[in-house]
């Protein structure tokens, strides 16, 4: 498999975007209970009733959506979406481990 310069740049940009999104979700959306129309927002709502971390809920919801995507959207899109879909909750878990709990 040949790796192109464009592929490397895409990977770097997706990584930066995932980190920014993870930081924003962890430090702003979760403490303020801001349920925006996204997987993160749905996880915040479900988190009110289920005793799991928001990162785990986001991971579970993303995995369900990836499975649905595989059948309805296509293989290529789903494969490209796996990295950021798993990366976001991983960033949130890392932040949760290394930063103090803040609840506004």
Phi, psi and omega in degrees: 000123182271129179262124182264164177298321178296321178296321179292317179297318177301316180299316179296315181294321177295320178297313179298315179297321179294319178295315179299316179296319178296317178296314180297317180295314184292316187269339184242308185289312184294311180296329181267003182053039181274103183264085178280155183292083177201178176298323178297318178296318178296320179296322178296318179294314180295326180299341176292335186246343184241129184279054176240157178292155180298325180297317179294319178297318178298318179299314180298313180297319179296320179296320177298315180293327177294321178296315178298318180299322181303319184275326188257331183259319178133159185294315185298313179297317182297317180297319178291337182271347184297313184301306180290332180292327177270329181296321181300307179294330177295316177300317180296322178294319178296315178298320179296330181281325188254357179240154179290154178288128178235126183238028176064000000 
